[in-house]
Each structure stands twice: as structure tokens, then as C-alpha cells.
Amino acid sequence: MLKQAQHDKRILVAPLNWGLGHATRCIPIINALREHYFEPVIASDGGALQLLKKEFPYLQALELPSYNITYSKKANGFKLKLLRDSPHLLKTIKRERKVVESLVETKHISGIISDNRFGVRHNAIPSVFITHQLRVLSGGTTWLSSKLHQNIISKFEECWVPDHRMGTNNLSGDLGHTENYQPSVKYIGPLSRFKKFNLQKKYDLLVVLSGPEPQRTYLQEKLLNELQSYDGKVCFVKGIIEAEQLKVEKENISIYNFMTSQELEIALNESEMVLSRSGYTSIMDYAKLEKKAFLIPTPGQFEQEYLSEKFSSEGIAPSCKQDAFEIKMLNDIKDYSGFNNFQYEINYKKLFSLF
């Protein structure tokens, strides 16, 4: 059991609800805040908020306005859909700012940690922005999307990048490292809620799904179909946060709607290899646990496509496009090194000195 908060410094921790990655990588930060005698207050919406409420039922959890970010049905329509949704996004950010101003006053908030929520900041207290994207890839408009994002970051007192500085062991590559933007940036090291244990192998394959709809469902249906011809023992986690955990046994496959952090930590340690999206939070988890993985980027998401290509070219993990995946491709994993040599311990005491 973690230590109970013993003083009045409350820190608002607010991850973006876009898939579950932003929420899950805030879990080690929330735990560390409590270990250093702060009182975390959780704020988000949708699945991200539900996940954190399940992880921390004893903490105060507040709902923020929803960005309602979804993917287009076709990969090449993703950027256009974001453009069409931008007026709604801007209105939501303004609403978010007003909600945060009220929370700071009524809940006596002393500091803010925002994981990619643009409006969660306050001029009167230390406000931190967490991102692994100092450079936001968007094809031919990368320069513009990066400048817009950097402008948002500059409004925060500090920007925490969950990665190492540029070098052979960095995970984010060009996303988290740029020569032209350095103000207030701190490289804090990779974040993961998991620890590595030497457990007996129970599964040949662990499938972990995440991300906005409808692409999450598309991949789920495709993989369940492909796995019909797979002989190994499979644990399949849909990544759907619901009130109750559901488990279905289907021949050699154990299917869960979701797992808690503790359950997923055990499943990862008990699995020979992992099949998942190439989201950055997943990458940090695999690096922590030194896993072998096969990566399938979300169609149209430039960040995930870049990361899957990066680790494939570096001989770390194979990957392919969603529509091209066939179950026999898992055999390629043996020819890749897996995620090794990325171990790192974050100095939270130094990090939290801002507050």
C-alpha cells in the first residue's frame, strides 16, 4: 500500500482521452506523487477517466469536457477529419480552461500535470505539459502542426518528454527530439506502470488493443479471424473499459474486455511475445519489460507509422500495415532483437521540486 498524502499540496493530473495510453502512462506519476506526499486529483473524461477511477478508487476524480476525438473510417481521411473537428476542439479547450480555473480555486490545486490536454493549465500555479511529440508528424504539413504544438507547449512552465535525450537508446526518435525547440523541455526518461518479473510462460501470444474507434474494432475483428489458424495459447485484451470485467474462453484464446494494471503486468510477464498498436505508451512498456513485439500502426496516424518503421528498421520489432497482416507474420519476431537496453529510473524527487 502506498503512503497516504500528508500535506495539503494537491496536484491535478489530467490525461487526454485518446485511446488509453495517455491515462496509463500517468499511473506511475500518480503513484510517485503519493509516495512523495502529494495528493493527486485526477481529471479526464471517457475511457481514460474510467480506467484511472478503477486504478485509484480512493482518489478524487473529476470530469473534464470531452474532445470527442475519433478516427475517420478511412486512413487517408484522418487529417481532413481533424481539420473539420478543429472548431469543436478549440471550443472545448476554452471550456476546459474555465473548468480548470474553477477547480484550482475550489479544490485548492497547487500544481498541474497535463498529458496532452491543451487547456489544462493555470497562470498562477506551476503547470506541466507531458508529450513525446515536440515534432508532430502530419505529412506535408508537419512544419505547421509542429509549430502549433510547440506554441501550445510554450504556454506551460515545463514540458516533460518521457524519453532519453537524443542518443542510441532513445525511443521517440524524431518525434521527441528537435534542434529548433528546447525551451522548458525536460527529458525525464521513459514512463511505465509495469515491472519485470521472471514468471513462468503461460501464453505464446498476448494481444493488446487500444485507440479510438472505429479502428480499434476493425483490428479486433481482423485479428480474431486470423487467430483461428493459430495453435498457440493466446491472451486477447480488447481494451474496452466497462463496469465489469468479462472473460470468454474460445478454444485456445482467453478474451478479456479489459485488464487492470496489475493483471496486464502479470499477463505481459507471462507472455512470450506481444501483438499491439505501435503507440508510444505501449513502446515504453515493452522497453521496461524487455519484450518481443509485433507492431501494427493505426491507419492514418503518422506518429504510430513512424514508430513502427523506426523499430523495424533498427531490427527491434517487425511491423506491417493493418490490412496486410497475416498470422504467419508472427514468425518474423524471432529475427528481431526485441526491446532491450532501455532501462531507466526517474528521479521523481527532483522532478516534483517544481511544485
N, C-alpha and C positions, 0 to 999 in steps of 0.2 A: 504494500500500500504506500502510495506517495505521501510525502509530508503535507500537512494541511497549511494553507496560506496563513501567515501570522502577522501580516500588516496590511495597511489599507491601500496599497498600490494595485489598482485594478488595470489590467491590460486587455483592451479589446482585440480579439483575434478574429479576422474576417476573411475567409477564403472565398474565391469566386466559385459559383455553382456551374461548372462546365466540365462534365464528367465528374469523377471523384478524386482525381489526382491532386487538385489544389487543397481539398479538405484533408486527405490522408497525409500529405506532407506537412500539414500544420500540427498533426498529432504529436510528433516529437518536440515541437516548440511548446505546445501546451503543457506537456509533461515536464519539460525543463523549466518553464515559468513557475510551476507549482513547486518543483524541487528547490528553486531559488527564492521561495517565499513571496511570489506574486500571486494574485488572484486573477486567473484568466476569465474573461467573459466572451462567450462565443457568439458570433453574429454571421449569419449567411441566409440562404434560402434553399428550398427544394431538397434534392437528394443529399447535397453537401451538408445541410443543416441536420437532416435526419441521421446521417452517419455519425456526425460529431455528438449528437444527443445520445446515441446508443453507446458511443465510446466513453462519454463523460456525463452520465446521468445526474451527477451531483453538482455540475457546474451550471451557472446561469446561461441560458441560450436564447438569443433574440433573433427575430426575423427581419431581414432587410428586403428592400424592393428587389424584385427579380429582373435580371437582364433578359430572361427568356431566350437564351441563345440556343438555336438548333441548327443542324446542318441541312443543306439542300439535299434532295434525293439524288441528284447527280453531282459528281465531284467537281466538274467544271463550272458549276453554278454557285459554289461556295462563296467566292469573293463577291459576286453580284448580290447574293442574298445578304451578306454582311453590310453592303452598301445600302441596300434597301431598308435594312433594320436600324441603320445608324441614327435616324431621328428619334426612334424609341429608346435607343441606348443612351443618347445624350440626355433625354428627359429623365431616364432612370437614374443617371449619375447625379443630376441635380436633386432629385428626391432623396437619394442616398446621402448627399451632403447634409441636407436638412435633418434627416433622421439621426445622423451621427452627431450633429451639433446638439440635438436634444439629449442623446444618450450620454454624451460627455458631461453634461450638466446634471442630469437626473441620476445617473449611475456612478458619478464621481470617477470617471475614467482618467487614468494618469498617463496612459500611452496607447498607441495604436500599432498593430501589425496587420497590414492589409496584403493578402496574397492575390494580386491582380484585380482588386476591386478599386476602380479609379476614384470613386467618390468617398471612400472611407479614409478620411484624413481630417486633421483639425489644426489650425494655425497656432493654437495656444498650448498644445502638448506635443511631445515627440511622436512623429508619425513615420512608420517604416513601410516601404513597399517591397514585397518579395516577388522576384521574377527571375527566370533563367533566360529571358529574351531581351537583351539590350538591342539586339537586331531582330526585327520582326519580318520574317520572310513572307513575301506576297507576290512572287514572280517579278514582273516588270515594274511593280510599284513598291519594291522593298525599301527603296530610299525614303519614300514618303511615309509608309507605315512605321518605319523605324524612327523617323524624326518625330512623328506624332506621339509614339510611345515614350520616347525619351523626354518629350515635353511634359507628359504626364508624370513621369518619374521625378523630374526636377522639382515638382511641387511638394515632394516628400523630403523629410530631413535626411533619411538614409535609404539606400537601395541595397537589399541583401540578395546576392546571387548565390543560390545553393550549388556551388561548384568550386573547383580549384581555379587559381589563376591560370592563364594560358600556359600550357605545358603538355607533356605526353600523357598525363593521367587525367586531363580534364574531360568531362562528359558532354558538355553542351556545345563544344566547338565554336563555330562562328556565331551561334545564337547568343552566347553569353559573354563573348569577348569581342571588343571593338576598339580600335585605336583612337577613334574620334569622340568617344564618350566615356568619361571616367568620373565626373563629379559625384560625390557622395556614395560611390559604389564600394561595397564590401563583399569580398568573396569569402563566404562563411563555411564552405565545404558542403558536400552532398548531404541531403536530408533523407533519413529513412526511419520509419517507425519500427523496423524489424531488427532482430539479432540473429546471428548464425549459430545453429546448433548442429551437432553431429547426431542426427536421428536416423533410424533405420528407414530405408526407402520403402514407401508404401505405394506410390504412384509412378508410372512411367512418364506420364504427361499431366501437367497442370495447365488448364486453360483459364485465363483470367480476362474477362471482358469489362469494358468501361467506355465512357464517352457519350456524347449527346446522341439522341435519336435523329433520324431513323437508322443511321449507320451501325449502331450497336446491335440492333435487331437483325440487320442484314447479315452481319458477320456471325451472329449466333446461329442463324438458320443454316448458313453455308457450312460452318464447322461441324454442327451436329450431323449434317448429311455426310460430310467427308469422314467423320469418325465411325460411321457404320462399318467401314472396312479396316478399322484399326484394332489390332489384337491386344494391345497393352492396356494396363489399368489406368483409367482417366478420372481426374477430379475436374469438374467443369463448373466454374463460378460465373454466373450471368452478370453480376454487378448491378442488380436491381435492388435498391433499398426499399424494403417493405416492413410492415409492422411485425410480422413473424417470419422466422427463418423456415424455409421449405427445402426438403431434400427428397429427391427422386432417384431411385436406383434403376438404371436401364442397362441390363446386361453388364458390360464391363465399365460403365460410366456412372459416377456419382455426381448428380446435378444439384447445385445449390443456387438459390436466388441471390444470396449474398453471404459473406462471412465477416465476422468481427475481425479486428486486427490480430487478436491472439490466435484465432482459428486459421487465418490466412498465413500467419507466420509459421505455424506448425505445418500446414499443407505445403508451403514453399520449401521448407527444410526437408520434408519427406518426399519431394518430387525430384525425379531425375532431370527433367527439363520443363521449360515453360513456353507456352504459346500465348502471345498477347499483342495488343497495340504497342506502338513504339512511343508512347507518351513519356515525358521526361521523368515523372514521378516513378513510373514503373522501372525505368532505366536505373534510377538511383537505388531502388530496392534490390534489383538484380546485382548491382555493383556491391552493395553491402553484403549480400548473401553469396556472392561469387557463383551465380547461376549460369547455366547454359540456356539460351533462349532463341526462339524463332519469332521474328517481329513482322507484324502486318500493319502498316500505317493506315490511319483513317483517310479514305479517299478525299483529295482536295485540301487536306491540311498540310501546308508546306513544311511546318515545323517537324511533324512526325515523319514525313517523307525524307526530309534532310537527315534526321537522326538515324533512320533505318539504313539509309545509304552510307552514312558515316561509319556505322559499326559493321556493316557488311564489307566495306572497302578496307577497314582496318583488321579484318579477319576475326572479329569478336562474335558476331551473331549474323546468321543468314536472314534474309527478308525477301518478301515479294509483294506485289500488289494484291489487293483483296480478291479481285475476280480471278486472278491467276493461281491462287493457292490450291494445291493438291496435297493430300495427306502424305504421299510418298516423299514430299519435300522435307519432312522432318528428319529424314536420313542425312540431310546435309549438315545437321548440327554437329555431328562428330568431327567434321573438318574445320570447325571454328574453335577458338580458344575459350570462349565464354567470358564473362565479366570478372576479371582478376585484377589484383594490384590497385584497387581504388579505395582502400580502407582509410578512414579519417575520423577523428573525434573533434566535435565542435566545441569551442571554448565559449560556453553559454554565459558564464560569469562576465567575461569581457564584453560579449555581445549585448547583454541586458544592462550594462552600465549606462546606456543611453537614457534609461528610464529612472 
